[in-house]
Amino acid sequence: LPTPSLCNAKHKESDI
C-alpha cells in the first residue's frame, strides 16, 4: 500500500 504522504500528494495534484 502506498504511503499516506504519497496519497496526499496525489490528492493535492488532483485538487489543482
PDB file as gemmi writes it, atoms N, CA and C in Angstrom:
CRYST1    1.000    1.000    1.000  90.00  90.00  90.00 P 1                      
ATOM      1  N   LEU A   1       0.848  -1.207   0.000  1.00  0.00           N  
ATOM      2  CA  LEU A   1       0.000   0.000   0.000  1.00  0.00           C  
ATOM      3  C   LEU A   1       0.883   1.257   0.000  1.00  0.00           C  
ATOM      4  N   PRO A   2       0.515   2.244  -0.784  1.00  0.00           N  
ATOM      5  CA  PRO A   2       1.295   3.493  -0.879  1.00  0.00           C  
ATOM      6  C   PRO A   2       1.250   4.260   0.434  1.00  0.00           C  
ATOM      7  N   THR A   3       2.340   4.944   0.726  1.00  0.00           N  
ATOM      8  CA  THR A   3       2.403   5.703   1.980  1.00  0.00           C  
ATOM      9  C   THR A   3       1.375   6.837   1.962  1.00  0.00           C  
ATOM     10  N   PRO A   4       0.911   7.254   3.140  1.00  0.00           N  
ATOM     11  CA  PRO A   4      -0.070   8.337   3.229  1.00  0.00           C  
ATOM     12  C   PRO A   4       0.440   9.610   2.561  1.00  0.00           C  
ATOM     13  N   SER A   5       1.751   9.816   2.660  1.00  0.00           N  
ATOM     14  CA  SER A   5       2.351  11.019   2.069  1.00  0.00           C  
ATOM     15  C   SER A   5       2.103  11.023   0.560  1.00  0.00           C  
ATOM     16  N   LEU A   6       2.265   9.846  -0.050  1.00  0.00           N  
ATOM     17  CA  LEU A   6       2.076   9.739  -1.500  1.00  0.00           C  
ATOM     18  C   LEU A   6       0.617  10.011  -1.847  1.00  0.00           C  
ATOM     19  N   CYS A   7      -0.273   9.431  -1.060  1.00  0.00           N  
ATOM     20  CA  CYS A   7      -1.704   9.608  -1.298  1.00  0.00           C  
ATOM     21  C   CYS A   7      -2.053  11.092  -1.209  1.00  0.00           C  
ATOM     22  N   ASN A   8      -1.506  11.751  -0.209  1.00  0.00           N  
ATOM     23  CA  ASN A   8      -1.774  13.169  -0.002  1.00  0.00           C  
ATOM     24  C   ASN A   8      -1.294  13.973  -1.207  1.00  0.00           C  
ATOM     25  N   ALA A   9      -0.094  13.652  -1.670  1.00  0.00           N  
ATOM     26  CA  ALA A   9       0.486  14.376  -2.802  1.00  0.00           C  
ATOM     27  C   ALA A   9      -0.404  14.190  -4.027  1.00  0.00           C  
ATOM     28  N   LYS A  10      -0.875  12.966  -4.236  1.00  0.00           N  
ATOM     29  CA  LYS A  10      -1.719  12.682  -5.400  1.00  0.00           C  
ATOM     30  C   LYS A  10      -3.011  13.491  -5.295  1.00  0.00           C  
ATOM     31  N   HIS A  11      -3.574  13.519  -4.088  1.00  0.00           N  
ATOM     32  CA  HIS A  11      -4.823  14.251  -3.876  1.00  0.00           C  
ATOM     33  C   HIS A  11      -4.624  15.739  -4.142  1.00  0.00           C  
ATOM     34  N   LYS A  12      -3.486  16.249  -3.675  1.00  0.00           N  
ATOM     35  CA  LYS A  12      -3.189  17.673  -3.851  1.00  0.00           C  
ATOM     36  C   LYS A  12      -3.078  17.983  -5.349  1.00  0.00           C  
ATOM     37  N   GLU A  13      -2.384  17.105  -6.074  1.00  0.00           N  
ATOM     38  CA  GLU A  13      -2.191  17.329  -7.507  1.00  0.00           C  
ATOM     39  C   GLU A  13      -3.548  17.327  -8.217  1.00  0.00           C  
ATOM     40  N   SER A  14      -4.414  16.400  -7.799  1.00  0.00           N  
ATOM     41  CA  SER A  14      -5.732  16.289  -8.419  1.00  0.00           C  
ATOM     42  C   SER A  14      -6.552  17.548  -8.116  1.00  0.00           C  
ATOM     43  N   ASP A  15      -6.362  18.082  -6.912  1.00  0.00           N  
ATOM     44  CA  ASP A  15      -7.108  19.268  -6.491  1.00  0.00           C  
ATOM     45  C   ASP A  15      -6.776  20.456  -7.396  1.00  0.00           C  
ATOM     46  N   ILE A  16      -5.530  20.543  -7.794  1.00  0.00           N  
ATOM     47  CA  ILE A  16      -5.092  21.690  -8.602  1.00  0.00           C  
ATOM     48  C   ILE A  16      -5.948  21.807  -9.861  1.00  0.00           C  
TER      49      ILE A  16                                                      
END                                                                             
